[in-house]
């Protein structure tokens, strides 16, 4: 991914929007909480650390998943991103407990 780009990944039942920042990676739920639209198709604002829903304009925080603007009022999930020298991985719920 290029810096400032988002891409959708489907992993099992999880729809994830992976976003590349300048030095960070972000992973949030890829379904707008207002309506069923892909957030990965929206515009990334790295200065504000948000991802915009392309359909209705709601802005979601890349760090918390909280909506910053209407019409969305509910947050989307956020996921931990683990970066190594060769890959970018997203830790899904329950993975940490399973690895113990």
N, CA, C and O atoms as a DFTB+ gen file, in Angstrom:
400 C
 N C O
     1  1       0.833      -1.192       0.000
     2  2       0.000       0.000       0.000
     3  2       0.871       1.246       0.000
     4  3       1.921       1.286       0.641
     5  1       0.429       2.241      -0.713
     6  2       1.114       3.531      -0.686
     7  2       0.717       4.285       0.581
     8  3      -0.344       4.032       1.151
     9  1       1.558       5.199       1.014
    10  2       1.241       6.037       2.170
    11  2      -0.049       6.799       1.874
    12  3      -0.203       7.392       0.806
    13  1      -0.970       6.773       2.833
    14  2      -2.249       7.466       2.687
    15  2      -3.314       6.665       1.963
    16  3      -4.380       7.192       1.648
    17  1      -3.036       5.396       1.697
    18  2      -4.004       4.550       0.995
    19  2      -4.663       3.576       1.961
    20  3      -4.107       3.246       3.009
    21  1      -5.859       3.123       1.590
    22  2      -6.595       2.120       2.358
    23  2      -6.954       0.976       1.427
    24  3      -7.154       1.167       0.228
    25  1      -7.033      -0.222       2.005
    26  2      -7.416      -1.396       1.222
    27  2      -8.223      -2.337       2.102
    28  3      -7.923      -2.527       3.281
    29  1      -9.242      -2.915       1.510
    30  2     -10.118      -3.832       2.236
    31  2      -9.562      -5.253       2.181
    32  3      -9.083      -5.718       1.147
    33  1      -9.641      -5.926       3.334
    34  2      -9.288      -7.331       3.434
    35  2     -10.418      -8.047       4.163
    36  3     -10.903      -7.564       5.185
    37  1     -10.833      -9.185       3.645
    38  2     -11.832     -10.024       4.295
    39  2     -11.107     -11.211       4.905
    40  3     -10.476     -11.998       4.200
    41  1     -11.206     -11.334       6.240
    42  2     -10.558     -12.425       6.955
    43  2     -11.638     -13.108       7.789
    44  3     -12.063     -12.587       8.820
    45  1     -12.069     -14.265       7.336
    46  2     -13.170     -14.933       8.014
    47  2     -14.379     -14.021       8.011
    48  3     -14.803     -13.549       6.956
    49  1     -14.936     -13.770       9.184
    50  2     -16.117     -12.906       9.303
    51  2     -15.747     -11.429       9.454
    52  3     -16.635     -10.584       9.573
    53  1     -14.479     -11.111       9.452
    54  2     -14.026      -9.737       9.665
    55  2     -13.761      -9.029       8.339
    56  3     -13.031      -9.529       7.483
    57  1     -14.373      -7.849       8.187
    58  2     -14.065      -6.951       7.069
    59  2     -13.163      -5.865       7.636
    60  3     -13.569      -5.124       8.532
    61  1     -11.956      -5.767       7.124
    62  2     -10.957      -4.866       7.701
    63  2     -10.469      -3.882       6.654
    64  3     -10.161      -4.260       5.524
    65  1     -10.400      -2.612       7.042
    66  2      -9.764      -1.594       6.213
    67  2      -8.366      -1.375       6.784
    68  3      -8.218      -0.896       7.908
    69  1      -7.351      -1.723       6.014
    70  2      -5.963      -1.516       6.417
    71  2      -5.486      -0.227       5.788
    72  3      -5.613      -0.037       4.579
    73  1      -4.934       0.662       6.605
    74  2      -4.511       1.988       6.151
    75  2      -3.031       2.181       6.457
    76  3      -2.570       1.900       7.563
    77  1      -2.302       2.660       5.465
    78  2      -0.882       2.936       5.679
    79  2      -0.690       4.420       5.954
    80  3      -1.057       5.277       5.150
    81  1      -0.100       4.701       7.123
    82  2       0.259       6.070       7.462
    83  2       1.694       6.335       7.062
    84  3       2.301       5.536       6.349
    85  1       2.237       7.439       7.512
    86  2       3.633       7.760       7.202
    87  2       4.574       6.730       7.821
    88  3       5.408       6.152       7.124
    89  1       4.445       6.501       9.115
    90  2       5.266       5.518       9.811
    91  2       4.422       4.484      10.545
    92  3       4.970       3.600      11.203
    93  1       3.094       4.580      10.442
    94  2       2.186       3.715      11.174
    95  2       1.271       2.976      10.214
    96  3       1.124       3.349       9.050
    97  1       0.667       1.932      10.724
    98  2      -0.390       1.200      10.034
    99  2      -1.610       1.202      10.947
   100  3      -1.477       1.154      12.170
   101  1      -2.788       1.258      10.357
   102  2      -4.037       1.255      11.104
   103  2      -4.957       0.199      10.509
   104  3      -4.946      -0.036       9.301
   105  1      -5.749      -0.431      11.358
   106  2      -6.744      -1.402      10.898
   107  2      -8.040      -1.137      11.645
   108  3      -8.088      -1.182      12.874
   109  1      -9.093      -0.858      10.878
   110  2     -10.403      -0.623      11.478
   111  2     -11.440      -1.443      10.707
   112  3     -11.189      -1.894       9.590
   113  1     -12.602      -1.626      11.324
   114  2     -13.685      -2.315      10.650
   115  2     -14.025      -1.613       9.352
   116  3     -14.091      -0.384       9.309
   117  1     -14.240      -2.369       8.304
   118  2     -14.452      -1.793       6.978
   119  2     -15.918      -1.547       6.646
   120  3     -16.241      -1.292       5.486
   121  1     -16.796      -1.614       7.604
   122  2     -18.207      -1.363       7.345
   123  2     -18.643      -0.124       8.113
   124  3     -18.596      -0.106       9.343
   125  1     -19.066       0.911       7.393
   126  2     -19.556       2.127       8.040
   127  2     -20.679       1.756       9.003
   128  3     -21.555       0.964       8.656
   129  1     -20.660       2.315      10.198
   130  2     -21.682       1.985      11.193
   131  2     -23.019       2.659      10.907
   132  3     -24.012       2.353      11.567
   133  1     -23.063       3.562       9.943
   134  2     -24.310       4.212       9.560
   135  2     -25.046       3.409       8.497
   136  3     -26.270       3.288       8.539
   137  1     -24.300       2.864       7.548
   138  2     -24.888       2.074       6.471
   139  2     -23.800       1.125       5.957
   140  3     -22.615       1.334       6.218
   141  1     -24.197       0.108       5.245
   142  2     -23.262      -0.936       4.819
   143  2     -22.449      -0.493       3.596
   144  3     -22.717      -0.915       2.471
   145  1     -21.453       0.363       3.840
   146  2     -20.557       0.810       2.779
   147  2     -19.121       0.604       3.235
   148  3     -18.809       0.732       4.419
   149  1     -18.257       0.285       2.289
   150  2     -16.853       0.024       2.589
   151  2     -16.121       1.322       2.909
   152  3     -16.133       2.266       2.119
   153  1     -15.485       1.358       4.075
   154  2     -14.697       2.538       4.438
   155  2     -13.394       2.608       3.651
   156  3     -12.864       3.699       3.439
   157  1     -12.870       1.468       3.216
   158  2     -11.607       1.456       2.477
   159  2     -11.708       2.218       1.161
   160  3     -10.687       2.602       0.589
   161  1     -12.917       2.438       0.678
   162  2     -13.104       3.191      -0.562
   163  2     -13.118       4.698      -0.325
   164  3     -13.178       5.481      -1.273
   165  1     -13.061       5.102       0.949
   166  2     -13.108       6.515       1.290
   167  2     -11.732       7.153       1.299
   168  3     -10.721       6.511       1.016
   169  1     -11.723       8.418       1.628
   170  2     -10.484       9.206       1.628
   171  2      -9.819       9.176       3.003
   172  3     -10.472       9.336       4.034
   173  1      -8.509       8.970       2.987
   174  2      -7.698       8.965       4.199
   175  2      -7.160      10.369       4.431
   176  3      -6.656      11.004       3.505
   177  1      -7.263      10.855       5.664
   178  2      -6.652      12.128       6.055
   179  2      -5.650      11.819       7.162
   180  3      -6.032      11.648       8.320
   181  1      -4.373      11.749       6.808
   182  2      -3.356      11.399       7.789
   183  2      -3.114      12.515       8.793
   184  3      -2.729      12.241       9.930
   185  1      -3.332      13.768       8.404
   186  2      -3.160      14.881       9.351
   187  2      -4.177      14.794      10.485
   188  3      -3.845      15.056      11.641
   189  1      -5.407      14.427      10.159
   190  2      -6.470      14.304      11.153
   191  2      -6.614      12.877      11.665
   192  3      -7.352      12.629      12.619
   193  1      -5.907      11.930      11.028
   194  2      -5.943      10.506      11.394
   195  2      -7.372       9.958      11.295
   196  3      -7.886       9.337      12.226
   197  1      -8.005      10.212      10.120
   198  2      -9.376       9.776       9.894
   199  2      -9.511       9.085       8.539
   200  3      -8.680       9.233       7.643
   201  1     -10.592       8.329       8.438
   202  2     -10.992       7.699       7.189
   203  2     -12.447       8.082       6.952
   204  3     -13.292       7.905       7.830
   205  1     -12.735       8.605       5.767
   206  2     -14.068       9.112       5.456
   207  2     -14.899       8.061       4.725
   208  3     -14.416       7.418       3.793
   209  1     -16.138       7.892       5.147
   210  2     -17.065       7.050       4.405
   211  2     -17.425       7.788       3.119
   212  3     -17.920       8.914       3.162
   213  1     -17.183       7.165       2.001
   214  2     -17.378       7.817       0.709
   215  2     -18.841       8.098       0.404
   216  3     -19.140       8.983      -0.397
   217  1     -19.753       7.372       1.019
   218  2     -21.169       7.519       0.674
   219  2     -21.844       8.693       1.377
   220  3     -22.538       9.478       0.730
   221  1     -21.651       8.827       2.699
   222  2     -22.357       9.863       3.443
   223  2     -21.432      10.834       4.161
   224  3     -21.911      11.772       4.798
   225  1     -20.111      10.634       4.075
   226  2     -19.174      11.617       4.595
   227  2     -18.798      11.509       6.054
   228  3     -18.075      12.373       6.551
   229  1     -19.248      10.500       6.762
   230  2     -18.836      10.358       8.162
   231  2     -17.327      10.114       8.227
   232  3     -16.765       9.372       7.422
   233  1     -16.696      10.751       9.198
   234  2     -15.261      10.560       9.420
   235  2     -15.057       9.668      10.627
   236  3     -15.671       9.886      11.672
   237  1     -14.200       8.665      10.494
   238  2     -13.897       7.738      11.583
   239  2     -12.437       7.869      11.986
   240  3     -11.554       7.927      11.131
   241  1     -12.184       7.917      13.291
   242  2     -10.826       7.961      13.809
   243  2     -10.128       6.642      13.497
   244  3     -10.682       5.570      13.740
   245  1      -8.925       6.720      12.963
   246  2      -8.160       5.509      12.679
   247  2      -7.618       4.867      13.952
   248  3      -7.259       3.689      13.943
   249  1      -7.553       5.618      15.036
   250  2      -6.993       5.080      16.280
   251  2      -8.051       4.536      17.235
   252  3      -7.779       3.605      17.992
   253  1      -9.252       5.106      17.208
   254  2     -10.294       4.672      18.142
   255  2     -11.510       4.054      17.463
   256  3     -12.274       3.337      18.110
   257  1     -11.704       4.317      16.177
   258  2     -12.892       3.862      15.467
   259  2     -14.114       4.726      15.702
   260  3     -15.164       4.487      15.106
   261  1     -13.994       5.729      16.563
   262  2     -15.126       6.611      16.871
   263  2     -15.445       7.510      15.668
   264  3     -14.535       8.000      15.000
   265  1     -16.736       7.724      15.398
   266  2     -17.094       8.662      14.333
   267  2     -16.893      10.098      14.820
   268  3     -17.265      10.446      15.941
   269  1     -16.303      10.918      13.962
   270  2     -16.088      12.330      14.295
   271  2     -17.189      13.220      13.744
   272  3     -17.334      14.365      14.171
   273  1     -17.968      12.702      12.796
   274  2     -19.032      13.489      12.175
   275  2     -20.254      12.606      11.929
   276  3     -20.149      11.382      11.854
   277  1     -21.404      13.246      11.807
   278  2     -22.645      12.554      11.460
   279  2     -22.625      12.213       9.973
   280  3     -21.853      12.827       9.236
   281  1     -23.415      11.287       9.504
   282  2     -24.545      10.690      10.187
   283  2     -24.188       9.489      11.074
   284  3     -25.042       9.029      11.831
   285  1     -22.976       8.976      11.009
   286  2     -22.615       7.835      11.864
   287  2     -22.561       8.282      13.323
   288  3     -22.076       9.371      13.629
   289  1     -23.059       7.437      14.214
   290  2     -23.032       7.741      15.648
   291  2     -22.381       6.630      16.458
   292  3     -22.094       6.817      17.640
   293  1     -22.142       5.468      15.838
   294  2     -21.535       4.333      16.537
   295  2     -20.128       4.081      16.001
   296  3     -19.878       4.260      14.809
   297  1     -19.219       3.670      16.866
   298  2     -17.849       3.400      16.415
   299  2     -17.764       2.110      15.599
   300  3     -18.661       1.268      15.644
   301  1     -16.673       1.973      14.859
   302  2     -16.327       0.726      14.189
   303  2     -15.170       0.110      14.967
   304  3     -14.445       0.829      15.655
   305  1     -14.981      -1.200      14.874
   306  2     -13.887      -1.811      15.638
   307  2     -12.516      -1.391      15.123
   308  3     -12.348      -1.086      13.942
   309  1     -11.549      -1.381      16.016
   310  2     -10.152      -1.168      15.639
   311  2      -9.377      -2.425      16.011
   312  3      -9.747      -3.142      16.942
   313  1      -8.322      -2.682      15.291
   314  2      -7.522      -3.885      15.488
   315  2      -6.055      -3.501      15.653
   316  3      -5.593      -2.497      15.111
   317  1      -5.344      -4.315      16.405
   318  2      -3.914      -4.111      16.582
   319  2      -3.188      -4.557      15.311
   320  3      -3.483      -5.608      14.741
   321  1      -2.237      -3.732      14.886
   322  2      -1.412      -4.058      13.723
   323  2      -0.016      -4.398      14.217
   324  3       0.565      -3.661      15.013
   325  1       0.520      -5.518      13.741
   326  2       1.857      -5.967      14.114
   327  2       2.712      -5.952      12.852
   328  3       2.402      -6.631      11.873
   329  1       3.797      -5.166      12.884
   330  2       4.656      -5.013      11.718
   331  2       6.000      -5.666      12.001
   332  3       6.624      -5.413      13.031
   333  1       6.435      -6.509      11.072
   334  2       7.769      -7.099      11.158
   335  2       8.552      -6.664       9.925
   336  3       8.055      -5.875       9.121
   337  1       9.745      -7.162       9.774
   338  2      10.575      -6.790       8.627
   339  2       9.975      -7.255       7.307
   340  3      10.247      -6.659       6.265
   341  1       9.169      -8.304       7.333
   342  2       8.670      -8.868       6.082
   343  2       7.158      -8.837       5.905
   344  3       6.664      -9.139       4.819
   345  1       6.401      -8.471       6.965
   346  2       4.953      -8.500       6.814
   347  2       4.241      -7.533       7.745
   348  3       4.785      -7.063       8.744
   349  1       3.003      -7.262       7.370
   350  2       2.088      -6.486       8.197
   351  2       0.943      -7.423       8.542
   352  3       0.298      -7.976       7.651
   353  1       0.691      -7.603       9.835
   354  2      -0.367      -8.516      10.274
   355  2      -1.339      -7.778      11.174
   356  3      -0.973      -6.825      11.863
   357  1      -2.582      -8.232      11.156
   358  2      -3.623      -7.670      12.012
   359  2      -4.010      -8.741      13.019
   360  3      -4.331      -9.871      12.651
   361  1      -3.976      -8.368      14.300
   362  2      -4.374      -9.308      15.358
   363  2      -5.885      -9.213      15.535
   364  3      -6.420      -8.160      15.882
   365  1      -6.554     -10.321      15.293
   366  2      -8.006     -10.378      15.407
   367  2      -8.413     -10.706      16.837
   368  3      -7.608     -11.247      17.595
   369  1      -9.652     -10.388      17.221
   370  2     -10.115     -10.700      18.572
   371  2      -9.965     -12.191      18.867
   372  3     -10.287     -13.035      18.031
   373  1      -9.470     -12.502      20.068
   374  2      -9.300     -13.873      20.471
   375  2      -7.960     -14.481      20.106
   376  3      -7.604     -15.534      20.636
   377  1      -7.200     -13.844      19.208
   378  2      -5.906     -14.391      18.801
   379  2      -4.894     -14.372      19.937
   380  3      -4.119     -15.316      20.093
   381  1      -4.894     -13.307      20.728
   382  2      -3.920     -13.196      21.807
   383  2      -4.132     -14.312      22.832
   384  3      -3.173     -14.927      23.299
   385  1      -5.405     -14.567      23.179
   386  2      -5.689     -15.609      24.147
   387  2      -5.311     -16.979      23.597
   388  3      -4.827     -17.835      24.337
   389  1      -5.532     -17.187      22.296
   390  2      -5.235     -18.479      21.702
   391  2      -3.731     -18.750      21.644
   392  3      -3.310     -19.906      21.646
   393  1      -2.925     -17.696      21.592
   394  2      -1.491     -17.897      21.470
   395  2      -0.808     -18.120      22.816
   396  3       0.377     -18.450      22.844
   397  1      -1.510     -17.953      23.923
   398  2      -0.910     -18.123      25.239
   399  2      -0.751     -19.587      25.590
   400  3      -0.259     -19.913      26.670
